[in-house]
């Protein structure tokens, strides 16, 4: 195994959060060499990390911090030199680093004989199979998502159609009201969500339109939520489609096809399955019903209706991470420990859309659906 270096914080950089599962807002150095795992971090932060097994903690003073400060170097110069000395002490002469590794640190290491090279695929693979803490965090986030979706569905179910308005407790039911309720439910369940989708009507057919304004009778309402577990930093992801009032025959058909596609593609999920195959199942269903897909779209032109996205993606410390499940990219296989979204959808510009999404764990002998929420259009 090649030696590894990561220089980042664990709040914004999942490569490091995967290795050091504690939220640290300031950048620090992590290294792997000859089976040993090292962390260079201030003594102030070390008590929060001492419970983590397999890590050797080092303070900057161990590598001459005080001497460098006395020499009159700036803080930035001191930290670069301390990082270099740590890497040398750990016996690292060359290492792979993630794509976001700081250029300034890389330049200083290279100028002093330490070779660093990015390995995008290697760092992706390190995070594919979720560890125990991550999977527990994903399960907590999914429980928050289920609870949030139940609260949103309850608001829609309790609302009344009054002429051309949808009213709840005497006031128009809006995207903003549903979002505020969702935020409260996420917080009550130990999660946060900076952004999520509550779109309606024509908004539903515009990619990741986050949604805004008053919900109207009989139009589609797509709620796509991805709360983040505070403790682990891991996400969940789920989508349901609703209507306040009476769904059109067209929306009913979209819903029927999406549910059929969700169930058929989920049934394909297992270790060793090529990631293009579940999406191909969805394309078969939608194409047979007369809808365009990424597989049948006109060469060189973007697809803006029908099934215009791929089936799903990995979910973990990022809400979008490998593997990609797409009929157009047959370049991967599912592995035990993958957590993937399964989200077929159909859309019509100017009218609306329908999407259903579950979160699924790939197990040693098949799969486990982590989402626990019914499929009901009304």
Secondary structure, DSSP 8 states (H G I E B T S, - for coil): ---EEEEE-TTT-HHHHHHS-S---S-EEEEEETTEEEEE--HHHHTTTTTSTTEEEE-GGGGTHHHHHHTT--HHHHHHHHHHHHHHHTT-SEEEE-TT--HHHHHHHHHTT-EEEE-HHHHHHHTTS--HHHHHHHHHHHHHHHHHHHHHHHHHHH-EEETTEEEETTEE-BHHHHHHHHHHHHHHTTEE-S--EEEEGGGGGSTT----SB--TT-EEEEEE--EETTT--B--EEEEEESS---HHHHHHHHHHHHHHHHHHTT--TT-BHHHHHHHHHHHHHHTT--BTTTS-TTS---SBB-S-SEEE-SSSSSEEEEE-TT----B--TT-EEEE--EEEETTTEEEE-BEEEEE-SSSEEE---------
